[in-house]
């Protein structure tokens, strides 16, 4: 939450939660990710920065060559 306040405090959006259901938001690591994957506002993965003047930057990772389909198994 520092230096940029944000609303991404739902631990279930982070991969760390899948590995450890007892994890808290302060336990997750700051990998590049797209926590708002359900939103069209973030077209690719990004990270918050520790620079007060730059809120976020996009991650330099390769894009998939084809569209992925995610199945809900619940």
CHARMM internal coordinates of N, CA and C (Angstrom, degrees):
IC EDIT
DIST 1 N 1 CA 1.4477
DIST 1 CA 1 C 1.5238
ANGL 1 N 1 CA 1 C 111.85
DIST 1 C 2 N 1.3005
ANGL 1 CA 1 C 2 N 116.74
DIHE 1 N 1 CA 1 C 2 N 1.45
DIST 2 N 2 CA 1.4496
ANGL 1 C 2 N 2 CA 118.63
DIHE 1 CA 1 C 2 N 2 CA -177.97
DIST 2 CA 2 C 1.5356
ANGL 2 N 2 CA 2 C 109.27
DIHE 1 C 2 N 2 CA 2 C -131.36
DIST 2 C 3 N 1.2836
ANGL 2 CA 2 C 3 N 118.22
DIHE 2 N 2 CA 2 C 3 N 134.68
DIST 3 N 3 CA 1.4604
ANGL 2 C 3 N 3 CA 128.72
DIHE 2 CA 2 C 3 N 3 CA 8.01
DIST 3 CA 3 C 1.5294
ANGL 3 N 3 CA 3 C 113.40
DIHE 2 C 3 N 3 CA 3 C -89.24
DIST 3 C 4 N 1.3227
ANGL 3 CA 3 C 4 N 118.30
DIHE 3 N 3 CA 3 C 4 N 4.75
DIST 4 N 4 CA 1.4651
ANGL 3 C 4 N 4 CA 120.41
DIHE 3 CA 3 C 4 N 4 CA -176.53
DIST 4 CA 4 C 1.5257
ANGL 4 N 4 CA 4 C 110.22
DIHE 3 C 4 N 4 CA 4 C -114.21
DIST 4 C 5 N 1.3183
ANGL 4 CA 4 C 5 N 116.44
DIHE 4 N 4 CA 4 C 5 N 115.95
DIST 5 N 5 CA 1.4560
ANGL 4 C 5 N 5 CA 119.79
DIHE 4 CA 4 C 5 N 5 CA 174.85
DIST 5 CA 5 C 1.5225
ANGL 5 N 5 CA 5 C 108.70
DIHE 4 C 5 N 5 CA 5 C -70.66
DIST 5 C 6 N 1.3233
ANGL 5 CA 5 C 6 N 116.28
DIHE 5 N 5 CA 5 C 6 N 141.33
DIST 6 N 6 CA 1.4584
ANGL 5 C 6 N 6 CA 120.21
DIHE 5 CA 5 C 6 N 6 CA -179.04
DIST 6 CA 6 C 1.5173
ANGL 6 N 6 CA 6 C 110.06
DIHE 5 C 6 N 6 CA 6 C -153.82
DIST 6 C 7 N 1.3078
ANGL 6 CA 6 C 7 N 115.55
DIHE 6 N 6 CA 6 C 7 N 169.25
DIST 7 N 7 CA 1.4632
ANGL 6 C 7 N 7 CA 121.32
DIHE 6 CA 6 C 7 N 7 CA -177.59
DIST 7 CA 7 C 1.5244
ANGL 7 N 7 CA 7 C 112.42
DIHE 6 C 7 N 7 CA 7 C -101.20
DIST 7 C 8 N 1.3225
ANGL 7 CA 7 C 8 N 118.07
DIHE 7 N 7 CA 7 C 8 N 7.87
DIST 8 N 8 CA 1.4577
ANGL 7 C 8 N 8 CA 120.96
DIHE 7 CA 7 C 8 N 8 CA -179.08
DIST 8 CA 8 C 1.5195
ANGL 8 N 8 CA 8 C 110.40
DIHE 7 C 8 N 8 CA 8 C -82.77
DIST 8 C 9 N 1.3224
ANGL 8 CA 8 C 9 N 115.18
DIHE 8 N 8 CA 8 C 9 N 69.78
DIST 9 N 9 CA 1.4578
ANGL 8 C 9 N 9 CA 119.05
DIHE 8 CA 8 C 9 N 9 CA -178.53
DIST 9 CA 9 C 1.5297
ANGL 9 N 9 CA 9 C 111.86
DIHE 8 C 9 N 9 CA 9 C -115.53
DIST 9 C 10 N 1.3186
ANGL 9 CA 9 C 10 N 116.56
DIHE 9 N 9 CA 9 C 10 N 14.15
DIST 10 N 10 CA 1.4609
ANGL 9 C 10 N 10 CA 120.88
DIHE 9 CA 9 C 10 N 10 CA 177.45
DIST 10 CA 10 C 1.5288
ANGL 10 N 10 CA 10 C 108.07
DIHE 9 C 10 N 10 CA 10 C -90.58
DIST 10 C 11 N 1.3039
ANGL 10 CA 10 C 11 N 115.92
DIHE 10 N 10 CA 10 C 11 N 105.55
DIST 11 N 11 CA 1.4705
ANGL 10 C 11 N 11 CA 122.32
DIHE 10 CA 10 C 11 N 11 CA -175.35
DIST 11 CA 11 C 1.5290
ANGL 11 N 11 CA 11 C 112.23
DIHE 10 C 11 N 11 CA 11 C -58.96
DIST 11 C 12 N 1.3091
ANGL 11 CA 11 C 12 N 118.55
DIHE 11 N 11 CA 11 C 12 N -24.98
DIST 12 N 12 CA 1.4676
ANGL 11 C 12 N 12 CA 120.63
DIHE 11 CA 11 C 12 N 12 CA -177.14
DIST 12 CA 12 C 1.5280
ANGL 12 N 12 CA 12 C 112.78
DIHE 11 C 12 N 12 CA 12 C -68.22
DIST 12 C 13 N 1.3230
ANGL 12 CA 12 C 13 N 118.60
DIHE 12 N 12 CA 12 C 13 N -14.76
DIST 13 N 13 CA 1.4636
ANGL 12 C 13 N 13 CA 121.46
DIHE 12 CA 12 C 13 N 13 CA 176.49
DIST 13 CA 13 C 1.5302
ANGL 13 N 13 CA 13 C 112.56
DIHE 12 C 13 N 13 CA 13 C -77.85
DIST 13 C 14 N 1.3129
ANGL 13 CA 13 C 14 N 118.16
DIHE 13 N 13 CA 13 C 14 N -13.12
DIST 14 N 14 CA 1.4490
ANGL 13 C 14 N 14 CA 121.54
DIHE 13 CA 13 C 14 N 14 CA -173.30
DIST 14 CA 14 C 1.5214
ANGL 14 N 14 CA 14 C 112.30
DIHE 13 C 14 N 14 CA 14 C -102.05
DIST 14 C 15 N 1.3107
ANGL 14 CA 14 C 15 N 116.19
DIHE 14 N 14 CA 14 C 15 N 141.85
DIST 15 N 15 CA 1.4642
ANGL 14 C 15 N 15 CA 121.81
DIHE 14 CA 14 C 15 N 15 CA -179.17
DIST 15 CA 15 C 1.5253
ANGL 15 N 15 CA 15 C 111.62
DIHE 14 C 15 N 15 CA 15 C -60.18
DIST 15 C 16 N 1.3111
ANGL 15 CA 15 C 16 N 117.32
DIHE 15 N 15 CA 15 C 16 N -30.51
DIST 16 N 16 CA 1.4680
ANGL 15 C 16 N 16 CA 121.46
DIHE 15 CA 15 C 16 N 16 CA 179.23
DIST 16 CA 16 C 1.5246
ANGL 16 N 16 CA 16 C 111.41
DIHE 15 C 16 N 16 CA 16 C -56.94
DIST 16 C 17 N 1.3239
ANGL 16 CA 16 C 17 N 117.23
DIHE 16 N 16 CA 16 C 17 N -33.23
DIST 17 N 17 CA 1.4599
ANGL 16 C 17 N 17 CA 121.83
DIHE 16 CA 16 C 17 N 17 CA -178.72
DIST 17 CA 17 C 1.5270
ANGL 17 N 17 CA 17 C 110.79
DIHE 16 C 17 N 17 CA 17 C -67.11
DIST 17 C 18 N 1.3283
ANGL 17 CA 17 C 18 N 117.08
DIHE 17 N 17 CA 17 C 18 N -36.53
DIST 18 N 18 CA 1.4621
ANGL 17 C 18 N 18 CA 120.51
DIHE 17 CA 17 C 18 N 18 CA 179.09
DIST 18 CA 18 C 1.5222
ANGL 18 N 18 CA 18 C 110.88
DIHE 17 C 18 N 18 CA 18 C -63.62
DIST 18 C 19 N 1.3188
ANGL 18 CA 18 C 19 N 116.98
DIHE 18 N 18 CA 18 C 19 N -31.31
DIST 19 N 19 CA 1.4604
ANGL 18 C 19 N 19 CA 121.49
DIHE 18 CA 18 C 19 N 19 CA -179.89
DIST 19 CA 19 C 1.5219
ANGL 19 N 19 CA 19 C 112.22
DIHE 18 C 19 N 19 CA 19 C -85.32
DIST 19 C 20 N 1.3305
ANGL 19 CA 19 C 20 N 117.30
DIHE 19 N 19 CA 19 C 20 N -28.38
DIST 20 N 20 CA 1.4559
ANGL 19 C 20 N 20 CA 121.29
DIHE 19 CA 19 C 20 N 20 CA -176.94
DIST 20 CA 20 C 1.5196
ANGL 20 N 20 CA 20 C 109.77
DIHE 19 C 20 N 20 CA 20 C -143.92
DIST 20 C 21 N 1.3153
ANGL 20 CA 20 C 21 N 117.34
DIHE 20 N 20 CA 20 C 21 N 96.98
DIST 21 N 21 CA 1.4640
ANGL 20 C 21 N 21 CA 122.03
DIHE 20 CA 20 C 21 N 21 CA -176.77
DIST 21 CA 21 C 1.5221
ANGL 21 N 21 CA 21 C 112.54
DIHE 20 C 21 N 21 CA 21 C -66.69
DIST 21 C 22 N 1.3323
ANGL 21 CA 21 C 22 N 117.89
DIHE 21 N 21 CA 21 C 22 N -11.79
DIST 22 N 22 CA 1.4616
ANGL 21 C 22 N 22 CA 121.29
DIHE 21 CA 21 C 22 N 22 CA 177.43
DIST 22 CA 22 C 1.5296
ANGL 22 N 22 CA 22 C 112.20
DIHE 21 C 22 N 22 CA 22 C -92.82
DIST 22 C 23 N 1.3343
ANGL 22 CA 22 C 23 N 117.48
DIHE 22 N 22 CA 22 C 23 N 1.17
DIST 23 N 23 CA 1.4666
ANGL 22 C 23 N 23 CA 121.68
DIHE 22 CA 22 C 23 N 23 CA -177.82
DIST 23 CA 23 C 1.5317
ANGL 23 N 23 CA 23 C 110.22
DIHE 22 C 23 N 23 CA 23 C -66.21
DIST 23 C 24 N 1.3097
ANGL 23 CA 23 C 24 N 115.11
DIHE 23 N 23 CA 23 C 24 N 148.28
DIST 24 N 24 CA 1.4630
ANGL 23 C 24 N 24 CA 122.17
DIHE 23 CA 23 C 24 N 24 CA 174.46
DIST 24 CA 24 C 1.5272
ANGL 24 N 24 CA 24 C 107.83
DIHE 23 C 24 N 24 CA 24 C -110.23
DIST 24 C 25 N 1.3125
ANGL 24 CA 24 C 25 N 117.22
DIHE 24 N 24 CA 24 C 25 N 166.88
DIST 25 N 25 CA 1.4689
ANGL 24 C 25 N 25 CA 120.79
DIHE 24 CA 24 C 25 N 25 CA -176.01
DIST 25 CA 25 C 1.5235
ANGL 25 N 25 CA 25 C 111.91
DIHE 24 C 25 N 25 CA 25 C -58.28
DIST 25 C 26 N 1.3280
ANGL 25 CA 25 C 26 N 119.02
DIHE 25 N 25 CA 25 C 26 N -32.96
DIST 26 N 26 CA 1.4625
ANGL 25 C 26 N 26 CA 120.48
DIHE 25 CA 25 C 26 N 26 CA 179.94
DIST 26 CA 26 C 1.5326
ANGL 26 N 26 CA 26 C 112.21
DIHE 25 C 26 N 26 CA 26 C -76.96
DIST 26 C 27 N 1.3423
ANGL 26 CA 26 C 27 N 118.09
DIHE 26 N 26 CA 26 C 27 N -6.47
DIST 27 N 27 CA 1.4609
ANGL 26 C 27 N 27 CA 121.97
DIHE 26 CA 26 C 27 N 27 CA 178.12
DIST 27 CA 27 C 1.5259
ANGL 27 N 27 CA 27 C 113.26
DIHE 26 C 27 N 27 CA 27 C -87.90
DIST 27 C 28 N 1.3237
ANGL 27 CA 27 C 28 N 117.85
DIHE 27 N 27 CA 27 C 28 N -17.53
DIST 28 N 28 CA 1.4634
ANGL 27 C 28 N 28 CA 119.91
DIHE 27 CA 27 C 28 N 28 CA -175.04
DIST 28 CA 28 C 1.5240
ANGL 28 N 28 CA 28 C 111.03
DIHE 27 C 28 N 28 CA 28 C -75.56
DIST 28 C 29 N 1.3148
ANGL 28 CA 28 C 29 N 115.49
DIHE 28 N 28 CA 28 C 29 N 150.88
DIST 29 N 29 CA 1.4634
ANGL 28 C 29 N 29 CA 120.56
DIHE 28 CA 28 C 29 N 29 CA -179.67
DIST 29 CA 29 C 1.5224
ANGL 29 N 29 CA 29 C 109.58
DIHE 28 C 29 N 29 CA 29 C -93.69
DIST 29 C 30 N 1.2966
ANGL 29 CA 29 C 30 N 116.53
DIHE 29 N 29 CA 29 C 30 N 160.11
DIST 30 N 30 CA 1.4566
ANGL 29 C 30 N 30 CA 121.46
DIHE 29 CA 29 C 30 N 30 CA -174.43
DIST 30 CA 30 C 1.5222
ANGL 30 N 30 CA 30 C 111.74
DIHE 29 C 30 N 30 CA 30 C -94.30
DIST 30 C 31 N 1.3132
ANGL 30 CA 30 C 31 N 116.27
DIHE 30 N 30 CA 30 C 31 N 59.00
DIST 31 N 31 CA 1.4593
ANGL 30 C 31 N 31 CA 119.64
DIHE 30 CA 30 C 31 N 31 CA 173.39
DIST 31 CA 31 C 1.5148
ANGL 31 N 31 CA 31 C 108.71
DIHE 30 C 31 N 31 CA 31 C -76.17
DIST 31 C 32 N 1.3345
ANGL 31 CA 31 C 32 N 116.11
DIHE 31 N 31 CA 31 C 32 N 159.88
DIST 32 N 32 CA 1.4588
ANGL 31 C 32 N 32 CA 118.47
DIHE 31 CA 31 C 32 N 32 CA 171.62
DIST 32 CA 32 C 1.5161
ANGL 32 N 32 CA 32 C 107.60
DIHE 31 C 32 N 32 CA 32 C -65.15
DIST 32 C 33 N 1.2780
ANGL 32 CA 32 C 33 N 116.47
DIHE 32 N 32 CA 32 C 33 N 132.54
DIST 33 N 33 CA 1.4615
ANGL 32 C 33 N 33 CA 121.43
DIHE 32 CA 32 C 33 N 33 CA -179.64
DIST 33 CA 33 C 1.5194
ANGL 33 N 33 CA 33 C 109.05
DIHE 32 C 33 N 33 CA 33 C -157.97
DIST 33 C 34 N 1.2720
ANGL 33 CA 33 C 34 N 115.71
DIHE 33 N 33 CA 33 C 34 N 171.42
DIST 34 N 34 CA 1.4528
ANGL 33 C 34 N 34 CA 121.21
DIHE 33 CA 33 C 34 N 34 CA 178.85
DIST 34 CA 34 C 1.5164
ANGL 34 N 34 CA 34 C 107.41
DIHE 33 C 34 N 34 CA 34 C -124.73
DIST 34 C 35 N 1.3278
ANGL 34 CA 34 C 35 N 117.91
DIHE 34 N 34 CA 34 C 35 N 81.60
DIST 35 N 35 CA 1.4568
ANGL 34 C 35 N 35 CA 119.78
DIHE 34 CA 34 C 35 N 35 CA -176.15
DIST 35 CA 35 C 1.5110
ANGL 35 N 35 CA 35 C 114.50
DIHE 34 C 35 N 35 CA 35 C -66.05
DIST 35 C 36 N 1.3083
ANGL 35 CA 35 C 36 N 117.73
DIHE 35 N 35 CA 35 C 36 N -15.50
DIST 36 N 36 CA 1.4649
ANGL 35 C 36 N 36 CA 119.80
DIHE 35 CA 35 C 36 N 36 CA 177.32
DIST 36 CA 36 C 1.5234
ANGL 36 N 36 CA 36 C 109.90
DIHE 35 C 36 N 36 CA 36 C -107.12
DIST 36 C 37 N 1.3111
ANGL 36 CA 36 C 37 N 115.87
DIHE 36 N 36 CA 36 C 37 N 45.68
DIST 37 N 37 CA 1.4640
ANGL 36 C 37 N 37 CA 121.39
DIHE 36 CA 36 C 37 N 37 CA -177.13
DIST 37 CA 37 C 1.5277
ANGL 37 N 37 CA 37 C 112.67
DIHE 36 C 37 N 37 CA 37 C -58.86
DIST 37 C 38 N 1.3133
ANGL 37 CA 37 C 38 N 117.11
DIHE 37 N 37 CA 37 C 38 N -21.63
DIST 38 N 38 CA 1.4569
ANGL 37 C 38 N 38 CA 120.46
DIHE 37 CA 37 C 38 N 38 CA 179.47
DIST 38 CA 38 C 1.5219
ANGL 38 N 38 CA 38 C 111.88
DIHE 37 C 38 N 38 CA 38 C -80.99
DIST 38 C 39 N 1.3140
ANGL 38 CA 38 C 39 N 116.32
DIHE 38 N 38 CA 38 C 39 N -5.63
DIST 39 N 39 CA 1.4604
ANGL 38 C 39 N 39 CA 121.38
DIHE 38 CA 38 C 39 N 39 CA -178.16
DIST 39 CA 39 C 1.5190
ANGL 39 N 39 CA 39 C 110.26
DIHE 38 C 39 N 39 CA 39 C -105.99
DIST 39 C 40 N 1.3111
ANGL 39 CA 39 C 40 N 117.27
DIHE 39 N 39 CA 39 C 40 N 145.19
DIST 40 N 40 CA 1.4610
ANGL 39 C 40 N 40 CA 120.96
DIHE 39 CA 39 C 40 N 40 CA 176.84
DIST 40 CA 40 C 1.5234
ANGL 40 N 40 CA 40 C 111.33
DIHE 39 C 40 N 40 CA 40 C -82.60
DIST 40 C 41 N 1.3288
ANGL 40 CA 40 C 41 N 117.87
DIHE 40 N 40 CA 40 C 41 N -4.55
DIST 41 N 41 CA 1.4585
ANGL 40 C 41 N 41 CA 120.42
DIHE 40 CA 40 C 41 N 41 CA -177.64
DIST 41 CA 41 C 1.5297
ANGL 41 N 41 CA 41 C 112.29
DIHE 40 C 41 N 41 CA 41 C -71.61
DIST 41 C 42 N 1.3168
ANGL 41 CA 41 C 42 N 117.30
DIHE 41 N 41 CA 41 C 42 N -23.50
DIST 42 N 42 CA 1.4638
ANGL 41 C 42 N 42 CA 120.89
DIHE 41 CA 41 C 42 N 42 CA 178.73
DIST 42 CA 42 C 1.5190
ANGL 42 N 42 CA 42 C 108.76
DIHE 41 C 42 N 42 CA 42 C -116.47
DIST 42 C 43 N 1.3136
ANGL 42 CA 42 C 43 N 114.79
DIHE 42 N 42 CA 42 C 43 N 95.04
DIST 43 N 43 CA 1.4540
ANGL 42 C 43 N 43 CA 120.07
DIHE 42 CA 42 C 43 N 43 CA -174.10
DIST 43 CA 43 C 1.5227
ANGL 43 N 43 CA 43 C 113.54
DIHE 42 C 43 N 43 CA 43 C -75.88
DIST 43 C 44 N 1.3267
ANGL 43 CA 43 C 44 N 117.45
DIHE 43 N 43 CA 43 C 44 N -13.94
DIST 44 N 44 CA 1.4678
ANGL 43 C 44 N 44 CA 119.93
DIHE 43 CA 43 C 44 N 44 CA 179.27
DIST 44 CA 44 C 1.5179
ANGL 44 N 44 CA 44 C 109.95
DIHE 43 C 44 N 44 CA 44 C -153.38
DIST 44 C 45 N 1.3214
ANGL 44 CA 44 C 45 N 117.85
DIHE 44 N 44 CA 44 C 45 N 163.60
DIST 45 N 45 CA 1.4739
ANGL 44 C 45 N 45 CA 121.15
DIHE 44 CA 44 C 45 N 45 CA -176.50
DIST 45 CA 45 C 1.5267
ANGL 45 N 45 CA 45 C 113.03
DIHE 44 C 45 N 45 CA 45 C -60.68
DIST 45 C 46 N 1.3264
ANGL 45 CA 45 C 46 N 114.82
DIHE 45 N 45 CA 45 C 46 N 148.87
DIST 46 N 46 CA 1.4618
ANGL 45 C 46 N 46 CA 121.60
DIHE 45 CA 45 C 46 N 46 CA -178.69
DIST 46 CA 46 C 1.5170
ANGL 46 N 46 CA 46 C 109.09
DIHE 45 C 46 N 46 CA 46 C -153.02
DIST 46 C 47 N 1.3339
ANGL 46 CA 46 C 47 N 115.13
DIHE 46 N 46 CA 46 C 47 N 169.22
DIST 47 N 47 CA 1.4649
ANGL 46 C 47 N 47 CA 122.16
DIHE 46 CA 46 C 47 N 47 CA 175.95
DIST 47 CA 47 C 1.5180
ANGL 47 N 47 CA 47 C 109.09
DIHE 46 C 47 N 47 CA 47 C -133.48
DIST 47 C 48 N 1.3373
ANGL 47 CA 47 C 48 N 115.23
DIHE 47 N 47 CA 47 C 48 N 148.61
DIST 48 N 48 CA 1.4536
ANGL 47 C 48 N 48 CA 118.37
DIHE 47 CA 47 C 48 N 48 CA 166.80
DIST 48 CA 48 C 1.5126
ANGL 48 N 48 CA 48 C 107.00
DIHE 47 C 48 N 48 CA 48 C -70.22
DIST 48 C 49 N 1.3245
ANGL 48 CA 48 C 49 N 117.80
DIHE 48 N 48 CA 48 C 49 N 150.33
DIST 49 N 49 CA 1.4565
ANGL 48 C 49 N 49 CA 120.88
DIHE 48 CA 48 C 49 N 49 CA 178.50
DIST 49 CA 49 C 1.5290
ANGL 49 N 49 CA 49 C 109.56
DIHE 48 C 49 N 49 CA 49 C -103.59
DIST 49 C 50 N 1.3071
ANGL 49 CA 49 C 50 N 115.41
DIHE 49 N 49 CA 49 C 50 N 167.49
DIST 50 N 50 CA 1.4637
ANGL 49 C 50 N 50 CA 120.11
DIHE 49 CA 49 C 50 N 50 CA 174.46
DIST 50 CA 50 C 1.5256
ANGL 50 N 50 CA 50 C 110.56
DIHE 49 C 50 N 50 CA 50 C -93.34
DIST 50 C 51 N 1.3236
ANGL 50 CA 50 C 51 N 116.71
DIHE 50 N 50 CA 50 C 51 N 1.24
DIST 51 N 51 CA 1.4586
ANGL 50 C 51 N 51 CA 123.09
DIHE 50 CA 50 C 51 N 51 CA 177.35
DIST 51 CA 51 C 1.5293
ANGL 51 N 51 CA 51 C 109.02
DIHE 50 C 51 N 51 CA 51 C -84.72
DIST 51 C 52 N 1.3054
ANGL 51 CA 51 C 52 N 117.35
DIHE 51 N 51 CA 51 C 52 N 121.90
DIST 52 N 52 CA 1.4642
ANGL 51 C 52 N 52 CA 121.32
DIHE 51 CA 51 C 52 N 52 CA -177.96
DIST 52 CA 52 C 1.5230
ANGL 52 N 52 CA 52 C 113.21
DIHE 51 C 52 N 52 CA 52 C -61.17
DIST 52 C 53 N 1.3217
ANGL 52 CA 52 C 53 N 117.49
DIHE 52 N 52 CA 52 C 53 N -26.05
DIST 53 N 53 CA 1.4630
ANGL 52 C 53 N 53 CA 121.33
DIHE 52 CA 52 C 53 N 53 CA -177.09
DIST 53 CA 53 C 1.5235
ANGL 53 N 53 CA 53 C 113.46
DIHE 52 C 53 N 53 CA 53 C -88.73
DIST 53 C 54 N 1.3215
ANGL 53 CA 53 C 54 N 117.00
DIHE 53 N 53 CA 53 C 54 N -18.15
DIST 54 N 54 CA 1.4715
ANGL 53 C 54 N 54 CA 121.24
DIHE 53 CA 53 C 54 N 54 CA -179.25
DIST 54 CA 54 C 1.5226
ANGL 54 N 54 CA 54 C 107.95
DIHE 53 C 54 N 54 CA 54 C -119.68
DIST 54 C 55 N 1.3219
ANGL 54 CA 54 C 55 N 116.82
DIHE 54 N 54 CA 54 C 55 N 110.53
DIST 55 N 55 CA 1.4666
ANGL 54 C 55 N 55 CA 121.42
DIHE 54 CA 54 C 55 N 55 CA -174.73
DIST 55 CA 55 C 1.5252
ANGL 55 N 55 CA 55 C 112.45
DIHE 54 C 55 N 55 CA 55 C -68.74
DIST 55 C 56 N 1.3361
ANGL 55 CA 55 C 56 N 116.94
DIHE 55 N 55 CA 55 C 56 N -49.94
DIST 56 N 56 CA 1.4594
ANGL 55 C 56 N 56 CA 119.85
DIHE 55 CA 55 C 56 N 56 CA -179.41
DIST 56 CA 56 C 1.5136
ANGL 56 N 56 CA 56 C 109.76
DIHE 55 C 56 N 56 CA 56 C -147.97
DIST 56 C 57 N 1.3232
ANGL 56 CA 56 C 57 N 114.58
DIHE 56 N 56 CA 56 C 57 N 160.25
DIST 57 N 57 CA 1.4596
ANGL 56 C 57 N 57 CA 119.96
DIHE 56 CA 56 C 57 N 57 CA 174.86
DIST 57 CA 57 C 1.5195
ANGL 57 N 57 CA 57 C 108.01
DIHE 56 C 57 N 57 CA 57 C -138.98
DIST 57 C 58 N 1.3228
ANGL 57 CA 57 C 58 N 114.66
DIHE 57 N 57 CA 57 C 58 N 150.73
DIST 58 N 58 CA 1.4600
ANGL 57 C 58 N 58 CA 119.53
DIHE 57 CA 57 C 58 N 58 CA -179.16
DIST 58 CA 58 C 1.5194
ANGL 58 N 58 CA 58 C 110.42
DIHE 57 C 58 N 58 CA 58 C -78.65
DIST 58 C 59 N 1.3029
ANGL 58 CA 58 C 59 N 114.77
DIHE 58 N 58 CA 58 C 59 N 148.12
DIST 59 N 59 CA 1.4648
ANGL 58 C 59 N 59 CA 121.01
DIHE 58 CA 58 C 59 N 59 CA -179.44
DIST 59 CA 59 C 1.5224
ANGL 59 N 59 CA 59 C 109.90
DIHE 58 C 59 N 59 CA 59 C -83.93
DIST 59 C 60 N 1.2914
ANGL 59 CA 59 C 60 N 115.35
DIHE 59 N 59 CA 59 C 60 N 144.00
DIST 60 N 60 CA 1.4549
ANGL 59 C 60 N 60 CA 121.15
DIHE 59 CA 59 C 60 N 60 CA -179.82
DIST 60 CA 60 C 1.5321
ANGL 60 N 60 CA 60 C 108.57
DIHE 59 C 60 N 60 CA 60 C -94.43
DIST 60 C 61 N 1.3210
ANGL 60 CA 60 C 61 N 115.30
DIHE 60 N 60 CA 60 C 61 N 78.60
DIST 61 N 61 CA 1.4565
ANGL 60 C 61 N 61 CA 120.88
DIHE 60 CA 60 C 61 N 61 CA 178.37
DIST 61 CA 61 C 1.5194
ANGL 61 N 61 CA 61 C 108.49
DIHE 60 C 61 N 61 CA 61 C -126.58
DIST 61 C 62 N 1.3171
ANGL 61 CA 61 C 62 N 117.47
DIHE 61 N 61 CA 61 C 62 N 151.67
DIST 62 N 62 CA 1.4757
ANGL 61 C 62 N 62 CA 118.69
DIHE 61 CA 61 C 62 N 62 CA -178.46
DIST 62 CA 62 C 1.5211
ANGL 62 N 62 CA 62 C 111.46
DIHE 61 C 62 N 62 CA 62 C -68.25
DIST 62 C 63 N 1.3104
ANGL 62 CA 62 C 63 N 115.43
DIHE 62 N 62 CA 62 C 63 N 147.10
DIST 63 N 63 CA 1.4655
ANGL 62 C 63 N 63 CA 121.71
DIHE 62 CA 62 C 63 N 63 CA 177.30
DIST 63 CA 63 C 1.5194
ANGL 63 N 63 CA 63 C 109.23
DIHE 62 C 63 N 63 CA 63 C -86.67
DIST 63 C 64 N 1.3048
ANGL 63 CA 63 C 64 N 117.17
DIHE 63 N 63 CA 63 C 64 N 151.81
DIST 64 N 64 CA 1.4615
ANGL 63 C 64 N 64 CA 121.84
DIHE 63 CA 63 C 64 N 64 CA 176.20
DIST 64 CA 64 C 1.5219
ANGL 64 N 64 CA 64 C 109.28
DIHE 63 C 64 N 64 CA 64 C -65.90
DIST 64 C 65 N 1.3227
ANGL 64 CA 64 C 65 N 116.31
DIHE 64 N 64 CA 64 C 65 N 145.58
DIST 65 N 65 CA 1.4534
ANGL 64 C 65 N 65 CA 119.99
DIHE 64 CA 64 C 65 N 65 CA 178.50
DIST 65 CA 65 C 1.5209
ANGL 65 N 65 CA 65 C 112.16
DIHE 64 C 65 N 65 CA 65 C -77.10
DIST 65 C 66 N 1.3257
ANGL 65 CA 65 C 66 N 116.07
DIHE 65 N 65 CA 65 C 66 N -23.39
DIST 66 N 66 CA 1.4598
ANGL 65 C 66 N 66 CA 119.60
DIHE 65 CA 65 C 66 N 66 CA 178.11
DIST 66 CA 66 C 1.5195
ANGL 66 N 66 CA 66 C 109.67
DIHE 65 C 66 N 66 CA 66 C -137.51
DIST 66 C 67 N 1.2961
ANGL 66 CA 66 C 67 N 115.36
DIHE 66 N 66 CA 66 C 67 N 164.45
DIST 67 N 67 CA 1.4557
ANGL 66 C 67 N 67 CA 120.97
DIHE 66 CA 66 C 67 N 67 CA -177.75
DIST 67 CA 67 C 1.5219
ANGL 67 N 67 CA 67 C 110.29
DIHE 66 C 67 N 67 CA 67 C -72.01
DIST 67 C 68 N 1.3109
ANGL 67 CA 67 C 68 N 116.48
DIHE 67 N 67 CA 67 C 68 N 137.77
DIST 68 N 68 CA 1.4532
ANGL 67 C 68 N 68 CA 121.68
DIHE 67 CA 67 C 68 N 68 CA 177.67
DIST 68 CA 68 C 1.5242
ANGL 68 N 68 CA 68 C 109.19
DIHE 67 C 68 N 68 CA 68 C -94.35
DIST 68 C 69 N 1.2972
ANGL 68 CA 68 C 69 N 115.28
DIHE 68 N 68 CA 68 C 69 N 148.60
DIST 69 N 69 CA 1.4564
ANGL 68 C 69 N 69 CA 120.68
DIHE 68 CA 68 C 69 N 69 CA 175.91
DIST 69 CA 69 C 1.5217
ANGL 69 N 69 CA 69 C 107.21
DIHE 68 C 69 N 69 CA 69 C -114.03
DIST 69 C 70 N 1.3113
ANGL 69 CA 69 C 70 N 116.09
DIHE 69 N 69 CA 69 C 70 N 127.06
DIST 70 N 70 CA 1.4643
ANGL 69 C 70 N 70 CA 121.32
DIHE 69 CA 69 C 70 N 70 CA 179.50
DIST 70 CA 70 C 1.5220
ANGL 70 N 70 CA 70 C 107.55
DIHE 69 C 70 N 70 CA 70 C -106.10
DIST 70 C 71 N 1.3205
ANGL 70 CA 70 C 71 N 115.12
DIHE 70 N 70 CA 70 C 71 N 122.70
DIST 71 N 71 CA 1.4535
ANGL 70 C 71 N 71 CA 120.64
DIHE 70 CA 70 C 71 N 71 CA 178.89
DIST 71 CA 71 C 1.5267
ANGL 71 N 71 CA 71 C 109.47
DIHE 70 C 71 N 71 CA 71 C -100.06
DIST 71 C 72 N 1.2980
ANGL 71 CA 71 C 72 N 116.12
DIHE 71 N 71 CA 71 C 72 N 135.41
DIST 72 N 72 CA 1.4570
ANGL 71 C 72 N 72 CA 121.52
DIHE 71 CA 71 C 72 N 72 CA 175.81
DIST 72 CA 72 C 1.5139
ANGL 72 N 72 CA 72 C 107.52
DIHE 71 C 72 N 72 CA 72 C -86.65
DIST 72 C 73 N 1.3315
ANGL 72 CA 72 C 73 N 116.16
DIHE 72 N 72 CA 72 C 73 N 117.63
DIST 73 N 73 CA 1.4612
ANGL 72 C 73 N 73 CA 120.14
DIHE 72 CA 72 C 73 N 73 CA -176.32
DIST 73 CA 73 C 1.5170
ANGL 73 N 73 CA 73 C 112.71
DIHE 72 C 73 N 73 CA 73 C -95.99
DIST 73 C 74 N 1.3285
ANGL 73 CA 73 C 74 N 117.17
DIHE 73 N 73 CA 73 C 74 N 6.73
DIST 74 N 74 CA 1.4607
ANGL 73 C 74 N 74 CA 119.69
DIHE 73 CA 73 C 74 N 74 CA -179.15
DIST 74 CA 74 C 1.4943
ANGL 74 N 74 CA 74 C 111.76
DIHE 73 C 74 N 74 CA 74 C -81.92
END
COOR INIT
IC SEED 1 N 1 CA 1 C
IC BUILD
